[in-house]
């Protein structure tokens, strides 16, 4: 079975067989800058790229900055499927995991590092809901009671162009280490 997609640079990729050579930080930055968090159900446009940049710069959140920046990079190739639905689609979770593993190998981030970022992601979710989903904030706070909104996290709701630029600039500033 094949699931072929076209990338912003004109490549055709089978999402079931993505290789390290298929992946570029430019394509990741571009795609994530155009994907709105929460399936677009927030009060203003807030991209996955900005989410990753903000998270990567939050030194007080667990995880290495590069793992935090790249933790949603598989969405470049499969889109952002809201968590509640994704939990019902084990095949999608498996494909996403394989893509993220390939991205990790390309840029030097282990699966364990991506796993370590999950707590930070919960804090981001509650904090983002406070800022851009005020009608849903209490619901998120109920689901994640151990993750209160963090007042040190500031959102800008960048345009896609700004989010793409900031993603690439952030990537270029983060020290890289070889794959573990």
N, C-alpha and C positions, 0 to 999 in steps of 0.2 A: 504494500500500500504506500502511496505517496501523498503528501500534502504540500503541494508546491505553492510558494508565495513569491511575490516580486518585492524587492527591497527598494528603498529610495534611490539607490545608485544603479538600479536596473538589473541587479543580479536576480536569478531565479534560484530559490533554495527549497529543498525538501525539509520541512521542519522536523521530520523523523530522523534525518541524517545530516544535521548541521555539523560542520567541522570547524576547527579553530581558524583555518584560513578564510572561512566564510564571514567571520565576525570582524567588524571594525568599530572603534569607539565612536566614529562619526555617525554611523548608522544607528547605533544605540542612542546617542544623544538626540539625533533628529527624531526618531520614532517616539522616544519617551517624552520629548517636548510637546508632541502633538496629542498624547494620550491624557485625557482628563481623569484624575482620581475619582473614585467612588462611582464609576460608570457615568460620570457627568451629572450626578445628582447632588452636586454641591451648589452653594449660593453664588459662586463665581468660579471662573476657570482656574484650576490649580493642577498643574501637570505632574505626572509621575517623575519627570526629570527634576523639577523643583523639589519634590518630596525627597528624592535621593540625595540631592545636593545639600539640602538643609540637614538631613539626617547625618550625612558624612561629616559635616562641619560641627556637629554637636558632640564635642569631646566628652561630655558628661554622660552620653548614652553608650551602652556597651557595644563593642565591636570595633574592628579596625576600620579606619575611614574608607579604604578601597572596597571592603566587603559591604559597607553600608551604601556606598555609591552604586555598586553593581547589583545589589540584592534583588532588584526588580528588572534587571536587564533582559531576562528571558521574554518579558512582555513585548520587546521589540519584534519578536517573531510570532507570538501567539496572541498578543493583545492583553489587555487587563480584564480578566474575568473576576467579578466580585467574589470574595472569599466564600460566602454562603453557597453560591452556585458551584464554585470550583470544588468545594468539599464533596459535592455529589457526582463529580466527574473524575474518577480515579485515573483514567487514561490521560486526561489533560494534565493532571498533577505529575504523572510519570514523564510525559513529554517535556513539561516545564522543568522538571528536575534534571533531565538529561541535558537540556539546552543550558541551564544554569551551570551544570558541571563543566560543560565544554567552555563556556565563558570564563569560568573560574580557572580552568587550565590555561586558557589563552592569556589571562591577565594576572595569574598568580594568587588566586584566592581558593582556599579549600572549602569543601562542603561543610566542614565543621565551623569554619568562620561564618559562612552564610547562615547556618543554624543559630549561631551565637547572636546574630543580629535580630532574631525574631522578637525578643523582649523590647528592643529599641523600637521596632516597628509598631508594637502595641501602644507604646507611649506616644509615638507619632500619630497613630490613628485617633486616640482620644484627644490629643492636643489639636490636631487638624479639625476634628469634629467641633471643637469649641470655637475655632476661628471661622470655619467656612461651612459648617452644617449645624448652625445653632439649634434648629428644630430637632435634630437627632442627637445632640450632645448627651442628654440624660440617658438615652438608650445605650450609647457606646459606653458611658460611664458605668452603667449597670452590668454590661457584658464584661468589662475589664475593670473591676473595682480596685485592683492592685496597681493600676496604671493611671494615676491622675494626670490632668493636663500639666505640661511643664511650661511655666511662664518664661523660661529662657529661650524657648523656641519661637521664632518669629517667621511668619509667612509673608511673602510679597505678592503672590499670585501673578508671577511674571507672564509676559507674553510668550508664545512658543519660541520666538526668535531669541529672546533673552534667556529662556530656560535652556535652550540648546547651547548657546554660547557659555553660560555659566557651568553647565555640565562638563563641557570639554575643558574649560579652564580649570575646574576643580580636579578633573582626572589628571591633567598635566602637572598639577602641583603636588599630588599625593605620591610619596615614595613607593616604588614598586619593589617587590621581592620575588624571587623565583617561586614557581608552584611547589607547594610542600608535598 
